Amino acid sequence: MQYTVYLLVKLGFMAVLRFTSAREQDFDILSQFNINKGQQPLLGVNTINGTTRYQVAYRLSENALLSIPSSKVLPFGLPSEYSFVSTFRVKQKSNNQLWNLWMVTDKQYGILAGIQIDDRRQLVRFVTRDKQNRIHQVTFSRCAGLFDNGWHKILLAVKNKEVSLYIDCVWIEDVSFNQSYLAMDTKGFVQIGHIVQNTSYSMPIELQWMLIHCDPERAKRETCNELPPKVSI
């Protein structure tokens, strides 16, 4: 349920402050890296055309190594329930890599939460760590369509007892997931595209969107109008 609260404050004038439900809040991850604000380009990042002529995307080379303090992206930590949304393309041959599309770490670079792409097995994996420092994995295996070198949109809905994956706005699978979430350490880092077995390199990808919505139902409502139409053979 969404709600709005109005607070009236009299300080020589009447000011009206509008507060919206926490579920309306979202975090634009890419904007916090300053790669879409016309500033000095980051090492290994180039601006390219996106999925349409009106969209801008970013090509990450193997030396991009995007990493930023968590406090800049998630100042209050990661919500216990949320939707993750990203539009991206792996255009070149991946060499069967396991890589992190998105990863939140502690200050020692240990896993807190993230999404891994396994090109060799053609699967998507959600990973997180609980309060007892145990790593949990949710694996989605019906993901072959993601590995055709085209533009795709991943949507992950994380709830207290379930994780759901959508690819190109098509539901893939719901997986039960009942565990105590780790209180997010905002002293760590948010990383994009790092290769798991060799963190000195990034996966060369083209990235258009990457957002976190505090509403876990957002993933099922999201549209994919920006994606190019599929070509039938």
Buried (B, 14 or more C-beta within 10 A) or exposed (E): EEEEEEEEEEEEEEEEEEEEEEBBBBBEBBEBBBBBEEEEEBEBBBEBEBBEEEBEBBBBBBEBBBBBBBBBBBEEBBBBBBBBBBBBBBBEEBEEBBBBBBBBBBEEEEBBBBBBBBBEEBBBBBBBBEEEEEEBEBBBEEBEBBBEEBBBBBBBBBBEEBBBBBBBBEEBBEEEBEBEBBEBBBEBBBBBBBBBEEBEBBBBBBBBBBBBBBBBBBBEEBEBEBBEEEEEE
